[in-house]
Amino acid sequence: MKKFALFLSLAAALTTQGAFAQSQACSSEALMAANQNVYDQLEAYAANQMQQGKTAEELTADMEAITSAGGVQDVLSRHQDELELMEPGSGHEPSQALCDDMYAMIDDMQAELDARQ
């Protein structure tokens, strides 16, 4: 649950109002769009699973598996200092290393999420 909460915190920190098309560009805007996309998919998955009668414990286990597949904790730990600079309105643009790791994390989470649907 901790990993999922950390991911949601990251997604919230990188999310702004408005929808952007996902892009592999290395910019705050592109990372926000990619994070919002996966966050929306996780929310939809969770809602669907709850409607199908999955327990909170089962859903928590699923979310932990999805975030674990993406290496969320590792990515957050590795880029903690830079992520703290990326407050909305800060103007800080991400490093290429952060972008590469975030896109890899999102791709891995997406693959795990797709496998569960």
N, C-alpha and C positions, 0 to 999 in steps of 0.2 A: 504494500500500500504506500510505503514511503516513496518508492521510485515513481509510482504513478502520480503522487502528489507533487513531487519535484518536477516531473514533466509538465504537469498542468500549470505549475508556477512559471516554468519557462515559457510555455505557450502563452500564458496570460501576459507575461512581461514583454513578449515580442509581438503581441497582437494589438492592432489598432482598429478603429472603426473603418468599415469599408472592406470590400473584397478585392483582392488582387489576383491576377492569374499567376499560377505557380510557375516559377522560372528557376533555372539552375544558375541564374546570375548571382554573383556574390555581393549582395546589398542587404541592408536592413529590411527594405521593402520585400525583397524576394524571400528572405528567411521568414518574415512575418506571414507571408502568404502560404508558404509551405507548412509552417507550424499550424496555421489556422485550418488548413485543409485536413491535416492528420487529426487535429483536435476535433473537428466536426465529425470526422469518420469514427473516431473513438466514442464520441457522444451518441451517435446514431447506433453504433454496435451495442453499446451498453443499454440503450433504451429498448432495442430489439430483443436483447437477451433477457431483460427484465420482463418484457411482455410475454416471453416464452416460458416464464416461470423459473428462470435461473435465480438462485439465491444470491444474496449480497456477498457471501463468502466465495461462491463459485465465480462470480463476476470479478471480485477482487483478485482472485487467483489468475483469471484470464488477463486482466489488465497488467498484473505483475509480469506475466509471461510475455506479453506484447512489449512492454517497456524493457524487459530484460533482453529480448531478442534485438532490440535497437541499441542496447548498451547505453541507455539513458544516463545512468548513474556515472558511468565512466566519462561520457562526453561532458556532463555538467561539471564533474570534478576537474577535468582537464582544462576547461575553459571558464572556470568560475570567475576569475578576475575580469576577463573581458566581458562576460555576460553581465556583470554588475555595472559595466559602463554603458550598457545598451538600454538604459531607461528610455521610455518614450519621450521624444522631444530632445534627446541628448545630442543628436547629430552624429553619434559615433557609428562608423561603418565597420562591419565585421572583417576580421582577417580571413585570408583564403583558407587557413587551417580550420578556423571555426566553421566556415561555410562547408568545406569538404566533410568535416565530421558530422555536422548537422544533417546534410543531405544523405549521407550514408546511414545515419541513425534513422531518419525518416523512412528511407527506402527499406531498411530492415524491419522496422515496425509495420510498414505497409504490407510487406510480404507475410509477416506473421498474422496480421489482421485478415488479409485475404484468405489465408489458409484456414482460418477459423470460421469463415462465412460460408 
